Amino acid sequence: MFPPVPLTPGETVFLPLFAPHRVINDGGVSVSINVGFHTRESRRRRSVHLVNLEMRRLGLRPAPFNLRPAVDSVKQRMSLAIRAKNKFFRSLRPEVTV
């Protein structure tokens, strides 16, 4: 977890991708903007997480992301088929609880 960062007008803060964060405003006017972009690594991570979610739905216990890179490569290739299934067969999408 990162320590609180008080900002003054004109300052910004960078948060790494997937880093948990919270914005607390004081009494004044405040504008928060979130700009996200994906790298090859973040797209790879997203693909593996999608396949892991589907595997858990089937009662399996998949290896976490980046534990087995060769297996992650296979999962990444599987993700396209899973995304197509989720797009065309919405009733088969796994439920995501947060």
N, C-alpha and C positions, 0 to 999 in steps of 0.2 A: 504494500500500500504506500502511496505517496503522501508526503506531508501537505497540509493546506498551503495554498499559494494565494496570498492576497494580491490583487492586481489594481493598478491605478489606470485612469483613462489612457488609451493608446497602447497598453501592454497586452501581450498575448501569452499563451502557454501551450506547449506541445504535449500531447498525451500519446503514448504508443498505441498501436492498433490493439483492440480488445482490452485495453486497460480500464478497469472500473474507475468511475469518476462521478462526482456530484458537484453541482453548481449551487452556491448559496449566495443570494443577492442581499445587499444591505438595503437601506431605505431609499436609495436613489434610483434613477432610471438605469436599466442595464440591458445590454444586448449581447446575446450569446450566439455564436455561429459555429456550427460543426461542419467541417469539410473533410470528407473521407475519400480515400482512393485505395485501389487494390494493387498490390504488387503480385508477381508470380507466386511468391511464398504465401501471401494471404489467400489467393484464389485456391492454391493447393490445400491449405488448411481448411478452407470452407468446404471443398469437395470431400475431403476425408471425414470431416465432421458430419456431413450429410449422409455418407455411407454408414458411418458408425451409428447414427440415429436409426437408420433403417434396420441395421443388424440388431440393435437393442430391441426394436419393436418385434423382431422375430424370436426374441428370447436368448440371443447370443450375447457374448461378452467380448466385444472387439477390443483390440489393442488401442491404447490412446494414440493420438497424433504424435508423430515423430519418434515413437518408440522403436518401430520397425520400418525404416524407409522403403524397403523393397515391397512390403505389404501396402504401405501408403501409396506407392506407385500404382498398384493394381486397383486400390480403392478409388484413386483419382480417375482412372479410366472407367470405372463402374458408375461414377457419379452422373455421367451424361445420360445413361439409360434410366437411372433413378429420377433425374430431373424430368425426363420425358414422361415417365410413368406418373409422376406427381402433377404434371401439367394436364395430361389427357384423362387421368382417372383420379379426380380430386377426392373421391370417397376413400381412396387407398392411401392418402397422405397420412403420415404419422402425426399424432397430436404432440405439440410442443408445450410443455409446462415450464413456466419460469418461476 
